[in-house]
């Protein structure tokens, strides 16, 4: 697996396309949005999460991306992608996904893909 940090994918033209694609298709999970709204009075309250995704092309690309989410007036929930991880193969991806799924708190499991 390779991990791409934010400064790299923001400055590199190839990684930037991947970042923009992920940013454009990202949807904030319901439980994240609810948590942020419940805690909007708390200064700099942040919810971090890891999203797993398969890009269905030939060959398929298996990756995750880490997000930080805040509530900002007047726009609502704001998302920042912090890093992107690209897996070598399906087994490595699935092992990481299952590890994250089973270590999650039960309230988070319904929205993990």
Number of C-alpha atoms within 10 A of each C-alpha: 12 10 14 17 15 16 11 13 20 16 10 10 11 10 16 16 13 14 20 14 11 16 15 9 7 13 9 14 14 12 13 19 18 12 15 21 16 11 15 18 10 11 10 12 14 19 15 14 16 17 17 18 16 12 10 9 7 6 7 11 16 21 24 20 21 16 20 14 20 23 24 15 9 6 7 13 17 14 18 13 21 17 18 23 17 17 17 13 13 14 11 14 22 14 11 15 19 11 11 16 17 10 9 12 9 9 8 14 13 11 13 14 9
